[in-house]
């Protein structure tokens, strides 16, 4: 059964109109016909089973048969400085969404080479990964936000950096706390000290130097464990 994103889906409604983009994919790409079963998800826990009633390439109409609400998945918040190469951010977001990422915040740091990100494109990638992996919650995307502002909003958590110092292991991390990943030039000494003073714990992530997106995926895996 094909799955489509329906952000305005509500419990109790009898019909739903797909967006123009999803209608085109349904009718022109998948060539679905009237009577075809279709699954809808709203990215906020609601799943509905429907029948295609009007196969219009711009505004397909579905008749809802039943629906299920799924409980929220455990919190998993990664805050990372965007990489210079957007392909790496997109790769990480796709894989982390499949794994259970609930929030991704982009940080502006002293060594950041990228200040802007295409949030619209990233949301489309997250939606596609959510549908493909049969998840029912769409990760929240935020930022870019200055690191100092993020620390004020989230005063405790974990972070990785390349400098020497006391660090904890990856095992036993609490997934209720955010994990900070620095830019390709690492966090500055000032930023490391600010995070430590705020209440963050430095984490020993590897004996080797990791790319930003690799460190973010490793942190995601550790929080899931």
N, C-alpha and C positions, 0 to 999 in steps of 0.2 A: 504494500500500500504506500503510495507516494505521500510525502509530508510537506505541508506548506505553512509558511509563517503568517500568523493572523494576529497582529498586535492589539487589535481592538475587539477581539473575541470576548464574549461575555456568557456567563452561565444563563441558561433559560431561553436564549434567543432561538428562533426557529430556522433562520437563514443567515448566511454570511456571504458578503461579496468580497472576492479576492481583489487585491490591489492590481493595478494595470500590469505591473512587472510580474507578479505571480500568475495572473491570468494568462499572460503571453507564454510563460514557461509551461503552464498547464496545457494550453490548447495548441500552441505552435510548436513547442519543443517536444513535449511528451505525447502530444496528439491524443489527449484523453477525450473520451466521448461521454455524452449524457448517460448517467447511470453508473459511472465509475466511482468506486469507493475512494475517499480522500481523507487523510488525517490532518487535523489542524493543531498547531501549538501556538500559544501566545507569548512564550518566553517568560512567563510569570507563573508557571505551574499548571495551567489549564490545557487539557488535551481533549479534542473533540473528534468524533467519528462522523463523517458526512457522506452525502451522495451528491455528485455533480448533477445539477438540475438544468443549468443553462451554460453551455460551453462557449462563452463569448471571449474572444481574444483580448479584450480590454477590461471586462467586468464580469467574470464568471460568477455564477450564483450557486451556492452549495446549500443543501438541506441538512440540518443537523439531526442526527439520530440519537446520539448519546454523548456524554462528556464525563471526564474524570479529572479531579484536582489532585496534583502530586505535591507532597510536602517539600519545603525548601531544602536544598542540599546544604551540607556544612559550608560555613564561610571559608573562602580561600582568596585572600587579597594579596596580589603582587603589585608593588609600586616600582617601576623601572624607568630609567632614563632612556628615551628612544634612541635607537642606533642611527647612524648616518645613512645606512642602507635600509630603506623601508621594507625590502623583501624579508629581512631577518625578523622584523617586528611582526609582519604578517604570518610568517612561519610559526613563530612562537604562539601568537594568539590562536591560530588554528589548532595546534596541538594541545595547548592548555585548556581551550574550550572543550575539546573532546575528553579531557581528563577530569574536568570538574571545576575549572576556574569560575569564581563568582564575581570578582571585581579586579579590574586592571586600571591603575592610575599611572599616568606618565609624569615623570619628574623633570624639572629644570634644575640642573646642577652646574657647578662652576666649570666643569670640563665638558659639558654637553655640546655636541657638534650639531645637533638638530633641535630646533626650538618649536617647530610646528609639526603636527601630524594630521593626516586626512582621516578624521574620525568617521566620516560617512562611509568611506571605503572599508575601514576596519570593522564597522558595524556589520556590513554586508558579509565580510569574511566570518565574523562570529556567528551570524545567523546561519550561514551555510554549514559551518562546523557543528552548530547545535542540531540542525536538522539531520545531518549525516550520522551523528553519533547517538541520535534518539534521546537527547537531553530535553528537559522541559523548562530549563531556566537559561535565559540569555545573560551572559556576563555584563556587568555594568562597566562602561568605559568612561574614564574621567581624565581631566587635565588638558594640556600640560599645566602643572602647578609647581611653584617653587618648593624646593626641598624644605626650607625653613617653615613655610606655611603648612606643609604636610605634617611636619613634626609637631606643630601646635595642635593640629586636628587629631593626630594619632601619636600620642607621646610615648608609646611602648611598642616593641616589636622586635624584629630581627633584621640583620643586614650583613651583606658580605663585602669584604674589601681586601686589598692585596698587601696592605702594610702589616708589619709584625705587631703582635699584641695578643692579649688574652682572648681566646675564642672558645665557644662551645661547639659540640659536635652536631651533626645533622639529625641525629635520632632524638625523638621525644619532643619535637617542636609542637607548639599549640597552633592549630589552624585558625584560631580565632584572632590571631595577631597578624598584622601585615609583615611582609618580607620586602626589604628594600634592595634593589639591584642598581648599581651605579652605571655611569656612562662608560664608553670604551676607554677613556683615560682614567677610570676609577674615581671614587669619591676623593675630594681634596682632604688634606689633614684637618682643616677647619671643619669640614662637613662630618668627618668621622668623629671628631671630638663632640660636635653638636649632637649627633645621634646617640653617642654613649651617655652624655650628660642628660639627655632627654629621658633615657630609660631603655634604649635599644641594646640588644645583646649581639655582639659580633659572632658570626658563625664561620667555622672552618669548613669551606665548601670543597676544596680539592688541594692536592699537592701541586697542581699545575694551574697555570693561568687560563681562565675560561673566557670565551666570548660572552658578551652581555646576554644574548638570547639563550645560550647554553646554561649559564648560571641561573637565569630565570626559570628555565624548565627543570633544572635540578632542585631549585627551591620549591617549585610547585609539587614535584614528586615527594620531597621531604615533608611538606605540610600535609599531603594526602596520607602519608604513612602514620 
